Amino acid sequence: MCHHCNYDQLLENAGLKTTPRRLLILEVIGSNNSPLNAQEIFEILIRNNHISRVTVYRALDLLVENGIVERLSGGGRAFYYGLAPNEHHHPHPHFYCKYCGGMECLSPESLLFDSAPLERTYPGVIQNVEIRVDGVCRKCLKRTPR
């Protein structure tokens, strides 16, 4: 669990009712150092809780729609979920391993992006910028001959 975030307050600020299942999902997401896909979140939750896969997917959709959780695109059809940027979690790029499908958070300073030129030239409103770096993670490099 992220010791900085108050999940009840995040839900309340978004106008959402605080429910035990929403809190559980936020705790799972907030307690991991890397984004998780929906299946991983479900598998963690099902160990100690009675919760359906549909409930997890619906809650994730709701949390994304309300800006509490961010949905990150993976290398295939899977999405990954992490806490959306807030006062305790700054926007940052992610690394996606093309071999194992794992996603890791990179430090905000590792890849800086200045959106000002884009905002000046794009006629619409930019609401989100997602930066994903694809490659091979350290674990897979050790297992894979070069």
BALUM-879953 format. One record per residue (C-alpha): residue in three letters; x, y, z. Coordinates in Angstrom, 2 decimals, always signed. Layout:
residues N
PT; resn; east; north; up
PT; Ala; X; Y; Z
...
//
This chain:
residues 146
PT; resn; east; north; up
PT; Met; +0.00; +0.00; +0.00
PT; Cys; +1.27; +3.45; -0.85
PT; His; +1.85; +5.12; +2.49
PT; His; +1.38; +8.57; +0.99
PT; Cys; -1.97; +8.16; -0.73
PT; Asn; -5.27; +8.27; +1.08
PT; Tyr; -7.44; +6.01; -1.09
PT; Asp; -10.65; +7.07; +0.66
PT; Gln; -9.82; +10.68; -0.16
PT; Leu; -8.93; +9.88; -3.79
PT; Leu; -12.32; +8.18; -4.23
PT; Glu; -14.16; +11.00; -2.47
PT; Asn; -12.38; +13.67; -4.54
PT; Ala; -13.50; +11.83; -7.68
PT; Gly; -17.09; +11.73; -6.43
PT; Leu; -17.04; +7.97; -6.00
PT; Lys; -18.39; +5.95; -3.12
PT; Thr; -15.73; +4.22; -1.05
PT; Thr; -16.37; +0.49; -1.20
PT; Pro; -14.29; -2.35; +0.25
PT; Arg; -13.58; -3.77; -3.22
PT; Arg; -12.43; -0.43; -4.67
PT; Leu; -10.15; +0.02; -1.68
PT; Leu; -8.73; -3.49; -2.12
PT; Ile; -8.00; -2.84; -5.79
PT; Leu; -6.32; +0.49; -5.01
PT; Glu; -4.24; -1.16; -2.28
PT; Val; -3.03; -3.85; -4.69
PT; Ile; -2.14; -1.29; -7.34
PT; Gly; -0.57; +1.11; -4.85
PT; Ser; +1.51; -1.56; -3.12
PT; Asn; +3.34; -2.59; -6.29
PT; Asn; +6.40; -0.85; -7.63
PT; Ser; +5.36; -1.64; -11.19
PT; Pro; +2.07; -1.50; -13.07
PT; Leu; +0.03; -4.72; -13.11
PT; Asn; -2.33; -6.11; -15.70
PT; Ala; -5.92; -6.91; -14.77
PT; Gln; -5.23; -10.64; -14.53
PT; Glu; -2.38; -10.05; -12.06
PT; Ile; -4.59; -7.77; -9.96
PT; Phe; -7.35; -10.40; -9.97
PT; Glu; -4.94; -13.20; -9.00
PT; Ile; -3.60; -11.18; -6.05
PT; Leu; -7.10; -10.30; -4.86
PT; Ile; -8.59; -13.79; -5.21
PT; Arg; -6.00; -15.24; -2.79
PT; Asn; -7.69; -13.69; +0.24
PT; Asn; -10.98; -12.27; -1.02
PT; His; -14.14; -13.38; -2.72
PT; Ile; -14.23; -11.17; -5.80
PT; Ser; -15.16; -11.89; -9.38
PT; Arg; -13.07; -11.11; -12.43
PT; Val; -15.93; -8.98; -13.78
PT; Thr; -15.97; -6.89; -10.61
PT; Val; -12.23; -6.25; -10.94
PT; Tyr; -12.56; -5.20; -14.60
PT; Arg; -15.54; -2.93; -13.90
PT; Ala; -13.83; -1.30; -10.94
PT; Leu; -10.66; -0.74; -12.97
PT; Asp; -12.69; +0.91; -15.74
PT; Leu; -14.41; +3.17; -13.20
PT; Leu; -11.13; +4.10; -11.49
PT; Val; -9.56; +4.93; -14.86
PT; Glu; -12.58; +6.98; -15.99
PT; Asn; -12.32; +9.02; -12.80
PT; Gly; -8.58; +9.64; -13.01
PT; Ile; -7.54; +7.64; -9.95
PT; Val; -5.82; +4.87; -11.88
PT; Glu; -4.08; +5.12; -15.23
PT; Arg; -4.39; +2.51; -17.95
PT; Leu; -1.10; +1.90; -19.76
PT; Ser; -0.84; +0.12; -23.06
PT; Gly; +1.28; -3.01; -23.14
PT; Gly; +2.87; -4.68; -26.11
PT; Gly; -0.23; -6.62; -27.07
PT; Arg; -3.88; -6.37; -26.15
PT; Ala; -3.20; -6.31; -22.41
PT; Phe; -3.33; -3.09; -20.43
PT; Tyr; -1.43; -2.34; -17.26
PT; Tyr; -2.70; -0.31; -14.33
PT; Gly; -0.92; +2.03; -11.95
PT; Leu; -1.91; +4.94; -9.78
PT; Ala; -2.61; +8.00; -11.89
PT; Pro; -0.30; +10.96; -11.36
PT; Asn; -1.21; +12.87; -8.23
PT; Glu; +0.61; +14.93; -5.62
PT; His; +2.51; +11.81; -4.46
PT; His; +3.02; +10.12; -7.84
PT; His; +4.58; +12.22; -10.57
PT; Pro; +4.12; +11.37; -14.25
PT; His; +6.85; +9.03; -15.43
PT; Pro; +7.76; +6.79; -18.38
PT; His; +7.51; +3.01; -18.34
PT; Phe; +9.65; +0.19; -19.69
PT; Tyr; +7.91; -2.76; -21.38
PT; Cys; +9.81; -6.04; -21.84
PT; Lys; +8.99; -7.62; -25.19
PT; Tyr; +10.02; -11.06; -23.91
PT; Cys; +8.25; -11.51; -20.60
PT; Gly; +5.59; -8.81; -20.95
PT; Gly; +6.59; -7.13; -17.70
PT; Met; +6.19; -3.40; -17.20
PT; Glu; +8.45; -1.32; -14.97
PT; Cys; +8.22; +2.27; -13.81
PT; Leu; +11.14; +4.48; -14.78
PT; Ser; +12.12; +7.51; -12.76
PT; Pro; +10.54; +10.77; -13.91
PT; Glu; +14.02; +12.16; -14.64
PT; Ser; +15.06; +9.24; -16.87
PT; Leu; +13.19; +10.55; -19.90
PT; Leu; +12.02; +14.13; -19.84
PT; Phe; +9.24; +15.26; -22.15
PT; Asp; +8.33; +18.88; -22.75
PT; Ser; +4.72; +18.98; -23.91
PT; Ala; +4.70; +22.77; -24.45
PT; Pro; +5.70; +22.66; -28.16
PT; Leu; +3.06; +19.99; -28.80
PT; Glu; +0.41; +21.97; -26.96
PT; Arg; +1.27; +25.09; -28.99
PT; Thr; +0.91; +23.30; -32.33
PT; Tyr; -1.90; +20.84; -31.65
PT; Pro; -5.31; +22.47; -32.06
PT; Gly; -7.04; +20.30; -29.44
PT; Val; -6.62; +19.73; -25.74
PT; Ile; -3.99; +17.19; -24.65
PT; Gln; -5.13; +15.35; -21.55
PT; Asn; -2.52; +12.65; -21.24
PT; Val; +0.92; +11.80; -22.60
PT; Glu; +2.07; +8.20; -22.20
PT; Ile; +5.72; +7.34; -22.79
PT; Arg; +6.64; +3.68; -23.05
PT; Val; +10.10; +2.36; -23.84
PT; Asp; +10.18; -1.19; -25.28
PT; Gly; +13.10; -3.58; -25.00
PT; Val; +14.39; -6.51; -22.98
PT; Cys; +14.46; -6.34; -19.17
PT; Arg; +17.45; -7.33; -17.03
PT; Lys; +15.93; -10.67; -16.01
PT; Cys; +15.30; -11.71; -19.60
PT; Leu; +18.73; -10.52; -20.71
PT; Lys; +20.28; -12.96; -18.23
PT; Arg; +18.16; -15.82; -19.61
PT; Thr; +18.38; -14.93; -23.31
PT; Pro; +21.58; -15.36; -25.33
PT; Arg; +22.61; -12.16; -27.07
//
